[in-house]
Amino acid sequence: MPDIPALDVAIGFIFLFFILSLVCSSLNEAVASLLSWRSKNLKLGIENLLSGREEISDDGRKAAAQLLRHPLIQTLAPPRSRRDEDPVPSYIPASAFVTAVLTLDLAPPEEGKPEGASKAPTTAREVEAAIEKIPSKPVRDIFLTLFEQAERKVVPFREAAEKWFDASMDRVSGWYRRKVQWWLFLWALLIALAVNADSVQIADRLWTDEAVRSAIVARAEQAETAGDVDIDQAVRELELPLGWNLRFGDDTRDLPNDTVAWISKAIGILITTFALLLGAPFWFDLLGKVAHLRSTGAKPPKSGTT
């Protein structure tokens, strides 16, 4: 059983990383929303899916544009902006995608083309006719294969097509996660630098200053019990060596004044940066486990011992 001071230091670190991870994720979500990352990523994934190969083809791009204009898809999109482009949703359910693909001629026609008058297919003959009209040959071939495998039954075919779409979107989600991970690293590094979250200095303060350690543990246990936390208030209440004094010196908030101090500062900032990449949910779960371990106290001595 670890001793209480060691657990308190761990709780202090975990709570700090939890708070800063919340700031990091909030910043990332704000930028992602502002720049419509999810919508752009989904559009790219649909174009790739309808092209049927790694490189996006003109036919795939045209088919994607037609699909995204479909009324069923547009109901999932945000309100139209001042730009002329049709809005793109951040997420398309598999059932909506399959229905839209099978009723593409319900989408607003391109200029000079007549409007379609189809309806959602409900019989095997209607489904087969709808599949034949799909402008994307790779998707048309896949749907025909799935239709035959489902023994030309509508419900099993739709279930198979939806599973195929979900599997394809898992790959698109992987693209988004890899892109976001690089941005999360940038936000984490900027936040760690901005607040001078030097893990080396913080560890020293938590280990040597019992008052600071007790205060942050109490705040952490309060947040763990409540299940949420006010980020602004929590940052202000952290009595840790955060922030900068824009002068060279030996104080933890001063700029380092020698090579060894600069190396130590860089190591401390990088430790914090990589810790923030684990995300707030990870640190909150770990906070609950360590807080529970601390609350159990030391093991009682065995009977017959002093």
N, C-alpha and C positions, 0 to 999 in steps of 0.2 A: 504493500500500500504506500504510494508516494506521500511525502509529508505535506502538510497544509501549505507552507510557503511556496513550495514548488507548484502545487495545484493552483494557487492564487496567481502566480506568474503566468501559468498556462491560460487561466481564465482571462487575465488581462490582455494577453496577446490575442486570444480567440475573439474577444469582444471588439478589440480594435480592428482586427481584420474583417469582422462582420460589418462594422459600421462603414469602413472604407469600401468594402465590396458593394454595399448598398449604394453608395455614392457613385461608384464605378458603373454599376448596372443601370442606375437612373440616367447617368450621362449618356451611356450607350443607347438606351431606349429612346431618349430624346433625339439624338442624332439620327437613329434609324428611322424614326417617325418623320422627322423633318425632311430627310432625303429619300423617303419611300423605299428603303432597302428591300423590305419583304416583297412589295409589289413588283419591283424591278426584277428581283430574283425569281419570283413566280413566273413572270412573263418570259424570262429567259428559259426557264425550265419547260414551259409549255411549247415554246418555239422549238426547243431541242427535241422534245417528245414527238411533236408533229412532223419534224424533219426526218426522224427515224435514223439519225446518225449523229456522230459527235459534232460535226460542223453543221451550223444552222443553214438550211437551204432557203431559197426565195419562196418555194412552195410552202415550206414549213412556217415561214414568217407570215405569209398571207393567210394560211389556215388558222394560225394562232390569232391573228387580228380579227378574223371572222368569228372565231370562238369567243373571244373576249368581248365582242359586241353583242353577244347573245343576251336577250333580256334576263334569262335566269342567272347569268354570270354578273350582269350589271347590277342586279339587286344585291349582290354581295360586296359591291365596290363602294368606296366613299363617294360623297357628292362630287359632281363634276367641278373642276377648277376653272379658272379663266382660260386655260389653254384649250386648244381644239381637240387634244387627244382624249379618247375614251378613258375613264378612270379604270384602274386595274385593282382587283381585290388583293388582300394579303394572303388569303387562303381560299381554296376551292374544295368543298367536300367531294368525295369520290362520286356520290350519287348525282350531284349537280353536273359534274364533268361528263359523265356517261350520257345523261339526258341531253345536255347541250350538244355533244358530238353527234348524237342520233337525230337531232332536230336543228342542224346548222342553218337550214334555210328559213328558220324563224328569226335569225339575226337580221338587223337592218341591211338591206342589199347595198352593194357597191353602186356607185353612180352609173346609170345606164343599164342596170340589170333589173329585171322584174322581181317583185317581192314574191317570196315563197308562201305556200299555203299549207304546210305540213302540220302534223300534230304528233305528240309523243307516241311512238309505236307501242302497241300493246299485244300484238299477235306476232307469231313467228314470221309470217309473210311480210308484215310491216317492218319488223326489225331487220330482216334481210334486205328489204328495199332501202331502208335508211342507211344501212352499212355501205351499200353500193354507192351512195351519194357522198360519202365522206371524202373530202378533197385530198386528204393526206393518205397516200398509198400505203406507207408503213402501218399506220393506225388501222386503215381499212383491212389490210391483210391480217393483222393481229385480231381484230374484232371478228373477222370471218372464221379464223381458227378457233377462237374461244366459243363462237356460236356453234360450230360443229362439235367441239368437245362437250358442250352442254347439251348435245343431242337436240339442238334447235329448240330448246325450251327457254322461254324469255327470262324467268326469274333466275335460274342458275347461270345463264349468260351474263345478266347484269351483275350478279355477285362476283363472277370471275373477272369481269371488266373492271369493277370497282377495286378489287384486290390488285389487279395489274396496275391501275392508276396509283394506288397508295404505295406500291413498291417503287414505282417510278419517282414519286414525290419524295420518298425517303432519300433518294440520291440527290435530289434538288435541295433538300434540307441539309444534307451534308455539305453542299457547296456553301450554303448560307452560314453554317456553323464555322467552317474554316475561315470564311471572310470575316465574320464577327470576332473570331478569336484573335486575329491580328489587331483589330481595332480595340478589343478589350485590353490587350497588352499595352497599347499606346495610352489608353485612358488610365490604366493602373499605374503606369510609369509617371504620367503627368500628375496624377493625384498624389502619389508618394513623394514626388519632388515638390509639389506645391505646398504640402503640409509638413514637409520634412519628416516623413514617417520612417525614421531610421531604426530598423529593428534592433541593431546592436546597442544604440543608446537607450532605446525603450526597455530592452531587457535589463540593462544595468539599473535604470531607474526603478523598475518594478521589483527587482531583487533587493535593492538596498533601501528603498523608501517604503516602510510599512504603511504609512498613512495613505500614500497614493495607491498602493496595492489594495488596501482595504476598501478605499472609496470606489475604485473601478470594479472590484469584485461585487460590491453591493449594487452598483448600477447594472452590472451584467446580470446578476440574479434577478433583479427587478424586470429587466427586459425579457429574460428567458421565461419568467412566470407570466408576464402580460402577453407575450406572443408577438409583440410589435415594439417599435421604438421610434421616437422622434429624432431623426438624424441630426438636425441642427442643434437641438438641445443636448443630445448625447456628445457631439463633438465639442461643444462649449464646456461640458462638465468633465471631460477627460483631462485630468491633471497630469498630463504626460508632456515630455519635451517635444511638442509639436510646434511648427511655425519657424520662421526665420528672423534672425537679427542680421540686417544687412551690413555686417562688419566682420572682420576677421578676429578670431579669438578662440578661447578654450571652452567657452560655454557650449552646451549641447545645441543651442539654437544659433550659434555663430557660424559663419563660414569657416571651413577648416583652414588652418594656417600652416600646414606642412603636408608633405606627401603621404605619410602614414595615415594622417587624419582623413585625407581625401579618399584613400583606398578604403578605409573603414566606413566612411560615409557611403561610398559607392556600393559596397557589399551590403550595408544595412538597407539602402533604398531598393536594391535588386531583390533582396529577400522579401521585402514587403510587396514588391511588384508581382513576383511569382505567386505569393500567397493569395493575393487578390484575384488571381485568375481562377482559383478554385471556386469562387462564387459565394454569395451570401448564404444560400441554402446549406451549403456544406458547413460553413462556420457556425451557423445557427444550430444545426443538428449536433455538431461537436460540442458547442457550448452547453447544450442540455445534458449531454452525456458526462462531461467533465464536472458540471455543477452538481449533478446527481452523485457522482463519485465523491466529491468533496463533502456533500451533506451527510454521507454515511459515516464519516469520521474514521478514526483509526480503529483497527481491529482490537477487541477486548483481549486482555491477557488470558492464557489458558488457565484452567483451574489448577490450583496447587503451585502456581508460580507467583512471584512477587513483582 
